[in-house]
Amino acid sequence: MAVIGSGADSFLCRGLRTVGLVLLYYVFSIGITFYNKWLMKDFHYPLFMTLVHLAINFCLSALTRRAMQGWTGKPRIILSWTDYLRKVAPTALATALDIGLSNWSFLFITISLYTMTKSSAVLFILFFSLVFKLEEPNPFLILVVLLISSGLFMFTFESTQFNLEGFTMVLLASFLGGIRWTLTQVLMQKAELGLQNPIDTMYHLQPLMFLGLFPLFLYNEGLSLSTSEKLFRVTELSPLLYSVFTLSIGGSLAFGLGFSEFLLVSRTSSLTLSISGIFKEVCTLLLAAALMGDKMGMLNWLGFAICLCGISLHVGLKTYYSKNKGPSLRKLNSKSPELELPLLRKEDERDDWAAEYNDEDEELEISLH
């Protein structure tokens, strides 16, 4: 009886922990979407906002690395300039443009259209995964593509709040997102680079992302921002402090989103993150309709449901083939010391954590959803 009770308590604790991590991920993911949309109503400089977020992410990741180094006593990885420019730069450029265009689109489209269009990133991720041979060809992938594509078409068909310019931006961002996550997977799985820990990856990506997005910012927003009364031509201190404060909150949410994704995957599995992402999109659309007044007809909801079916099929196929026919994607070993979370564990919890981790996933797959 004691053994049964102990097992039940362990299962309950694990379930509560998973729910807590999913809710934390939802808070940051949904929160930053609505926050950026709200901020863009009054602050029409999305590229500058993205640059501020990148700078904050770099500072927070650097502080986290320093804390991890102090905890473990081991120096963190620092890439050589050759590896940094040749192997990290392409990923950084694709990531910067993906995030920049996504934030830019909030000036033109609703949250619901943004969420739905961003779901098409799965198509581009599949395409580039096949190009880079990260995923094996499968006839069911054709069905996945058809479901997501038809769902996206039905969602945007006769939409009363459709904006072609914003839709094009998000679609281009989704295309770049396919490149981004494929290259990120390749980057993190190169053992010789030592970037298995996402905090180290974030630390190395942010400076090149900043430099890659800065020319586009200068061309599109540089002159207007320099003459804006919100920052550089302020007559009072309070508007400047307000702008800095609101931008800093967005940067903190962006860092929290990246860290919560890593935390959810490392303590559960990439399948949990993928399934959570599907329900997150449902929550986002419901909140957008309730809070932001986004208008969606029956055909739009049907298209969204079909798109979710395609994404769910993709997640199910990845799970089935990874367990029954060998891994369809190259994987990282979950027992790598680089994937441990020293800041979140006490010294006397390490043995319990390792035993619990062995019961979960034998290997940690980088989530591409």
N, C-alpha and C positions, 0 to 999 in steps of 0.2 A: 504493500500500500504506500509505503514511504517513497519507493522508487517511482510508482505511478504519479504520486503527488508532485514529486520533484520534476518529472518529465512534463506534466501539465503546466507547472509554474514556468518552466523554461520555454515551453511553446508560447504561453501567454506573454511572457516578457519579450520574446522575439517578435511576436505579432504586434505588440504595442510599440516596440522600437521601430518596426517597419512603417507603421501608420504615422508615427511621429516624424520620421525622415521624409515620408511622402508629403505630409502637410508642410514641412519646412521648405521643401522644393516648390510646392504650390505657392506658398507665400512670396517667395522671391521671383518665381517665373511669371505668375499672373500679376504680381505687384509691379514689376518693372514695365510690363506691357501697358497697363493702365496709367502708370505714373508718367511714362514717356509721352503717351497720347495726351494726357492732361497738360504736361509741360509745354508741348508743342502748340497748344492753343494760344499761348501768350509769348512764348520764346521761340521765334522762328529761325533758329540756327541749329539744326539737327547735327550737322557735321562738327561744329564746335562743341556741342554737347557730347558727342561721341569721343572727341579728343580728350575732353576733361575726364570722361569715364575711363579711358585708357590710362591716363596719368595716375588716376586714383587706384586702378587695378594694379599697376606696376608698383606703386608705393606699398599697398597692402600685401601683395605677394612677396615683396622684398622683406617686409617685417615678419611675415609668416615663415619665410625661409630662415631668417635669423633666429626666430624662436625655435624652429625645428632643429637648427644646428646647435643651439645652446642645450636643447633637451637631449639630443642623441650624442653630442660630442663629435659628430662627423661633419666634415665640410660639405656644403652643397655643390652640385655640379655647376661648372661655368664653362661654356663651350668656347672653342677657339674661334677666331674671326673667320677662318676659312669655312668651318662647318656652319657657323652662324649665318653667314651670308649666302652660302650655297644651298643649305638644307632647310633652314628655318624661314628664309625670306619668302619663298613662294606661299607657304602656309600663312604667314603673317599678312601678306598682301590680300589673299583671298578672304581671310577672316575680317580684315579691316573694311574691305568693300562690302562684304555681306552685312556686317553690323551697321555701317554707315548708310547704306541704301535702305535697310530696314527701318532705321530711325527717320530717315528722310521721308519715307513714304507716309509717315503719320501726319504729314502736312496735308495729304490729299485724300486718304481713304479711312474707312472706319476700322475699328478693331476686328469686327467679324470678318470683313473681307481680307484684312491682313492675316488673321489666324488661318483662314481657309487656304489662302494662296501659299502661305508658308508651309502648309502641309505637303505641297508638291515637291518640297525638297527631297522627300523620300525617293522620288523618281530619279532625280539627278544623282543622289547618293548611290542608288542601284547602278546607274550607268557608269559612274566613275569607279565604283567598286569592281565592276566587270572589266573595265579598261585596265585598272591597276592589278587585276587578278587577285583581289582581296576576297571576292565571292565567286562561287562556282555558278556557271550558267544553269538555269533551271526553267523548265517550261511553265511552271506556275508563276514565274515572274511576269510573264506576258499578261496574265489575269490581274496581277497586282497593278501593273501599269494602266490597264484598261479601266479598272475600278477607280483608281485615283484620278485619272484624266477625265473620265466621264463625270465623276462627282464634282470636280472643279468646274467643268463646263456648266453643269446644271446649277451650281451655286451662283455663278456669275451671270447666267442667262437672265435677261430682263430684270436685273437687280436695280432697284430704284436709287441706290447709293453707290453705283459703280463709277469709278474714276479711272480712265485709261492710263493716265500718267502714273498714278500711284500703283495701279495694278502691275504695270510694266516694271516699276522699280522693285516691287516685292518679288516678282517672277525672276528678275535678273539676280536679286539677292538669293533666291532659292537655288538658282543655278550655281552661283558662287559658293553657296553653302554646301552643295554637293562636292565641289572641289575642296572646300575648306575641311570638312570632316574626313574626307578620304585621305588628304595629305596629313591631317592631324593624327589619324590612326597610324599611317606609315611612320610619321615622325616619332610617335611615342613607342612604337614597337621596334625601333632600331636600338638594340641593346647597347651598341657602342657609343651612342649619344648620351645615354643615361638620363633621358627625359621621361621616364616612366611615371614619375609623380607629376600630376597635373599642375601643382603649384609651381614646380620648376619650369614646366611648359609655359604657363601664363607669364612667368617672370621674363622668359626669353622672347616671347612673342610680342609683348606690349610695345617696346621701343620701336621695332620695325613696323608694327601696325600703325603707330603714331606717325612715323615718317612717311609711310605709304599713303595715308589718308590726308596728310597735311597739304600737299599740292592741290587736291580737289577742294579742300576747305578754302584755301586762298583764292582759287578761281571763282568759287561760287558764293562764298560768304565773307571773304576777307574785308572787302571795301565797305559793305553794308554794316558789318559788325563793328568796324573801327569808328563808324559815325553813329553808332547806336547809343542811346541814352541809358541802356540797361547795364552797360559795362564800362566802356572807355570814355563816354562823355556824360557821366553821371554828374548831377548837380548836388546830390545829397548822398550821404553814406549809406543810408538804410536800403535803397534799391540795389546797390552793389552787393551789400551783405546778403540780401534776400536771394539774388541771382546765384551767388557763390554757394549759399546754403542749399538751394534746390538742386543745383547741379551736383553737389557733393552727395546728396541723398541718392540720386540716380547712380552715381559711381559705386556707392556702397552696395546698392541692390544688385548691380552687375557683378560685383565680386562675390556677393553672397549666393547668387544664382550659380556661378561656376563652381563654387565650393560645395554647395548643397547637392549638385549633380554628382560630383565626385564622391561625396559622402554617401549618397544613396546607392551608387553603383558598388562602392567598395565594401559596404556593410550588408548589402543584399545581393543584387545581381543587375546586369544590364537589362534583363527581361523586365524586372520591376520598374526600371526607369522608362522603358519603352511603353509598357502598359499604362504607367502613370501619366505619360505624355499624352496618350489617347484621351483619357478621362480629363486631363487638364484642358484640352482643347474644347471639350464639351462645356466644362465650367466657364471657360473664357467667353464662349459664345453666349451662354445664358446670362452671364454678368454684363456683357456688352449690350444685350437687348434690354436688360433691366435697368442698368445704371446710365448707359450712354445713349439710349434711345435708338440703337441700331435696328433697322427694319429688315425682317427676313420673312419671305413668303413660304408656302408649303413646298414649292419646287426647290427653294434654296436649302431648306432643312433636309429634304430628300437627297439632294446632292451631297450635303455634308455627311449624311449617314452612309452613303455609298463610298465616299472617300475614306471614312473611318473603317469600313469593311476592308478596303484595300490595304490600309495600314495594318489592321489587325491580322490580316492574312500574311502579310510580310513578316510580322513579329512571330506568328505561329510557325511559319516555314523555317525561319532562322533557328527557332528553338528545336523543331523536329529534326532538322538535318544536323545540327550540332550534337544532338544526343544519340541519333540512330545511324547516321551515315558519316560520322566524323565531322569536324568543325568546318563550316563554310567560310569562316573568317579566321585569319591568324589571330592568336590570342596571347594575352599576357598571363603569366603565372600569378595567381592571386597571392601566393605566398612570398612573392618578392618583397624584400624589406623596404623597397622604395614605395610600395603601395600601403604600407602600414600608416596608422594615424597616431603618432606619438603624442600629439597635443591633446588627444581625446581619450587617452587611456592612462590609467594609473599603473604604477610599477607592479602591483600585486594582481592586476587584471590580465596580464599578458598571456599567462598559460590558459586561463579560461577563454580568452578571446581567440587564441589559436585553435583550441579544440572546437569551439563553436563554429569557427570559420571553415574548418574541415567538413562539417556537416552541411554547409551550404553549397557553394559552387566550387568545383575542383579547379576551375580556371575562370579568370575574369575577362569577359569580352568587352572590348571598347564599344560602347553604344553609339551607333550611327544614326539613330532616330532623332 
